[in-house]
Amino acid sequence: MTHSPQNEPTIDKLFDLTGKRALISGASGYLGSAMARALAEAGASVVATSRDLDRARAAAAALPCPGGATHCGAVLDHIQAEQLDEQFTRIVDQAGPIDILVNNGHDAEGCDWTDITAEKFTRQLSNATGYFILSRLLRNHAVERQSSASIILLGSMYGIVGSYPEAYEGVCAASPVAYHALKGGIVHMTRHLAVYWAKDQVRVNCLCPGPFPPDRISEALVERLRKKSPMRRMGRPSELKGAVVFLASDASSYMTGQNLVIDGGWTAW
């Protein structure tokens, strides 16, 4: 196979999402809003979803619109798996075909291993169920259209490594065991779906953030986490923007089943 530099796409073209439509769950959240902005800034039309329609519409209205992109807000609750088929169909009817899915929504559970119930543990794992159902809906949607698609699942550094007990002791509950089980499952589900759907031109990758604590988190905990990080600081939401555009765009066209870790070096120890 020959390759001609004259025919290769430029960097601008590889990262350009103009003409693409992206669906992102949890778009009004701390990290979700930054990733939604990134997709919009790269030219995509964004369907910003939330469990609350007003929040979804506000998130969409706040996005930039370069190159004639159009954004909209829609209700989507990935925890209610039985509703996802209807909600996804409604979104497509409202917004048009979807090319990119960012599974970012998260229903949190703060109980640690000492007090979490079986019911709460199972509910936490239902985040992964919702991610799978939405991913399958997009895969089927792409195949029906005879089009390619990119799916991004949100994992976590805590799907790769355990936490440091001393970072939490005396400050707050231990890092939730169900969260670790959930995120580890999402990382591996990414690999599984990727190898089955590669022949369908549907890429599936995982984005694993490290410590990106919102302002409401205890400063004492943040200080302890800083000491565990090689970069000695926490992540900023804007530091996920380049990664999500890379995974969504043709810049990563030969990448599937991979886990992109943005953690300030945490998992490199």
C-alpha positions in Angstrom: 0.0 0.0 0.0 1.4 3.3 -1.0 1.0 6.6 0.8 1.2 10.1 -0.6 1.7 13.1 1.7 -0.3 15.1 -0.8 -3.4 13.1 -0.1 -3.2 12.9 3.7 -5.6 15.0 5.8 -4.3 18.0 7.6 -4.4 18.2 11.4 -7.2 20.8 11.2 -9.2 18.3 9.1 -8.6 15.4 11.4 -9.9 17.2 14.5 -12.7 18.9 12.7 -16.2 17.8 13.8 -18.1 20.1 11.4 -21.2 18.3 10.1 -21.2 15.7 12.9 -23.8 15.4 15.6 -22.8 14.4 19.1 -25.0 13.1 21.9 -23.5 13.6 25.4 -25.2 12.4 28.6 -24.7 14.4 31.8 -24.0 17.5 29.7 -24.8 20.0 32.4 -22.3 18.5 34.9 -18.9 19.5 36.1 -16.9 17.5 33.5 -19.8 17.0 31.0 -20.2 20.7 30.4 -16.5 21.1 29.5 -16.6 18.1 27.1 -19.8 19.4 25.5 -18.1 22.7 24.9 -15.1 20.9 23.3 -17.3 19.1 20.9 -19.2 22.3 20.0 -15.9 24.2 19.6 -14.7 21.5 17.2 -17.8 22.1 15.0 -20.2 19.4 16.1 -23.9 19.9 16.7 -24.4 18.8 20.2 -27.4 17.1 21.8 -26.9 18.0 25.5 -28.9 15.6 27.7 -29.8 15.6 31.4 -32.5 14.0 33.5 -33.9 17.5 33.8 -35.1 19.1 30.6 -34.5 22.7 31.8 -30.9 21.9 32.7 -30.4 20.2 29.3 -31.7 23.1 27.4 -29.6 25.6 29.4 -26.5 23.5 28.7 -27.3 23.5 25.0 -28.0 27.2 24.9 -24.6 27.9 26.5 -22.6 26.2 23.7 -20.8 28.0 20.9 -22.1 27.5 17.3 -19.1 27.7 14.9 -19.8 26.8 11.3 -23.5 26.8 11.6 -23.8 24.0 14.2 -27.1 23.7 16.0 -27.5 22.4 19.5 -30.5 21.2 21.5 -31.3 19.9 25.0 -33.1 16.6 25.6 -34.1 14.4 28.5 -32.2 11.2 28.9 -31.8 9.1 32.1 -29.4 6.3 31.5 -30.2 4.7 34.8 -33.7 3.9 33.6 -32.6 1.4 31.0 -36.1 0.4 30.0 -36.8 4.0 28.8 -33.6 4.5 26.7 -34.9 3.1 23.4 -37.8 5.5 23.4 -35.7 8.4 24.6 -33.0 7.7 21.9 -35.6 7.5 19.2 -37.1 10.8 20.3 -33.7 12.5 20.2 -33.0 11.2 16.7 -36.4 12.4 15.5 -35.8 15.8 17.1 -32.2 16.4 16.3 -31.3 14.1 13.4 -28.8 11.3 12.9 -26.1 10.8 15.7 -22.5 10.2 14.9 -20.8 10.5 18.3 -21.9 9.3 21.7 -20.3 10.3 24.9 -21.5 8.2 27.8 -20.7 10.6 30.6 -23.8 10.6 32.9 -23.3 9.2 36.3 -25.7 8.4 39.2 -23.5 8.6 42.2 -23.5 6.5 45.4 -21.3 7.7 48.3 -21.5 4.6 50.6 -18.2 2.8 51.1 -17.5 -0.9 51.7 -18.6 -0.7 55.3 -22.2 0.3 54.8 -23.3 -0.1 51.2 -26.3 -2.3 50.8 -26.7 -4.9 48.1 -29.5 -2.8 46.6 -27.3 0.3 46.4 -24.4 -1.6 45.0 -26.6 -3.0 42.2 -28.0 0.4 41.4 -24.4 1.8 41.1 -23.6 -0.9 38.6 -26.7 0.0 36.6 -24.7 3.0 35.3 -22.8 0.4 33.2 -26.1 -1.1 32.0 -27.2 2.3 30.8 -23.8 2.9 29.0 -24.2 -0.4 27.2 -27.8 0.1 26.1 -27.0 3.5 24.8 -23.9 2.3 23.0 -25.9 -0.6 21.4 -28.6 1.8 20.3 -26.0 4.0 18.6 -24.2 1.0 17.0 -27.6 -0.2 15.5 -28.4 3.4 14.4 -25.0 3.7 12.6 -25.4 0.3 10.9 -28.9 1.2 9.7 -27.5 4.4 8.2 -24.4 2.5 6.8 -22.3 5.1 8.6 -19.4 5.1 10.9 -19.7 6.2 14.5 -17.5 6.9 17.6 -18.5 5.9 21.1 -16.7 7.2 24.2 -17.3 5.7 27.6 -16.3 7.6 30.8 -14.2 5.5 33.1 -11.9 6.6 35.9 -8.4 6.0 37.2 -10.3 4.1 39.9 -11.3 1.6 37.3 -7.5 0.8 36.9 -6.0 1.1 40.4 -7.3 1.0 44.0 -7.4 4.1 46.1 -5.1 5.0 49.0 -7.1 4.4 52.3 -5.1 7.0 54.1 -6.2 9.7 51.7 -9.8 9.4 53.0 -9.3 8.3 56.6 -10.7 10.8 59.1 -11.9 13.1 56.3 -14.7 11.3 54.6 -15.9 7.8 53.7 -13.6 5.6 51.8 -13.6 5.7 48.0 -16.9 3.8 47.2 -16.3 0.1 46.4 -19.2 0.0 44.0 -17.7 2.9 42.0 -14.4 1.0 41.6 -16.4 -2.1 40.4 -18.4 0.1 38.0 -15.5 1.9 36.4 -13.3 -1.3 36.1 -16.3 -2.9 34.3 -16.6 0.1 32.0 -13.0 -0.1 31.0 -13.3 -3.7 30.1 -16.7 -3.4 28.4 -15.0 -0.8 26.1 -12.6 -3.5 24.9 -15.3 -6.1 24.4 -17.7 -3.9 22.4 -14.8 -2.5 20.3 -13.7 -5.9 19.0 -17.3 -6.9 18.1 -18.2 -3.6 16.5 -15.0 -2.8 14.6 -16.3 -4.5 11.5 -19.3 -2.2 11.6 -17.1 0.9 11.5 -18.1 1.7 15.1 -15.2 2.7 17.3 -15.5 2.3 21.1 -12.9 3.9 23.4 -12.8 4.8 27.1 -11.7 8.1 28.6 -10.5 7.7 32.2 -10.1 11.0 34.2 -7.9 11.1 37.3 -8.6 13.4 40.2 -10.9 16.2 39.0 -12.7 17.2 42.2 -15.4 19.9 42.0 -15.3 22.8 44.4 -17.7 21.2 46.9 -15.1 18.5 47.8 -13.3 18.9 51.2 -10.1 20.9 50.9 -8.5 18.5 53.3 -9.2 15.6 51.0 -8.0 17.6 48.0 -4.7 18.3 49.8 -4.2 14.7 50.5 -4.9 13.7 46.9 -2.4 16.4 45.7 0.3 14.6 47.6 -0.5 11.3 45.8 -0.2 12.9 42.3 3.1 13.2 40.5 2.0 16.6 39.2 1.0 17.6 42.7 -2.2 19.2 41.6 -5.8 18.3 40.6 -7.1 18.2 37.0 -9.1 21.1 35.5 -12.2 20.2 33.4 -10.7 22.0 30.4 -7.9 19.4 30.4 -10.3 16.8 29.1 -11.4 18.8 26.1 -8.5 17.8 23.8 -9.0 14.2 24.7 -12.7 14.0 24.0 -12.3 15.7 20.6 -9.4 13.4 19.7 -11.5 10.3 20.5 -14.6 11.7 18.7 -12.8 12.7 15.6 -10.9 11.2 12.7 -7.7 12.1 14.6 -8.2 8.7 16.3 -9.6 6.8 13.3 -7.3 3.8 13.8 -8.0 3.6 17.5 -10.6 1.4 19.1 -10.9 -0.6 22.4 -8.4 1.7 24.1 -8.4 3.5 27.4 -7.1 7.0 27.4 -6.0 8.1 30.9 -5.8 11.8 31.8 -4.7 11.6 35.5 -1.7 13.8 36.1 0.5 10.7 36.3 -1.5 9.1 39.1 -1.5 5.6 37.5 2.1 5.8 36.5 3.4 5.3 40.1 
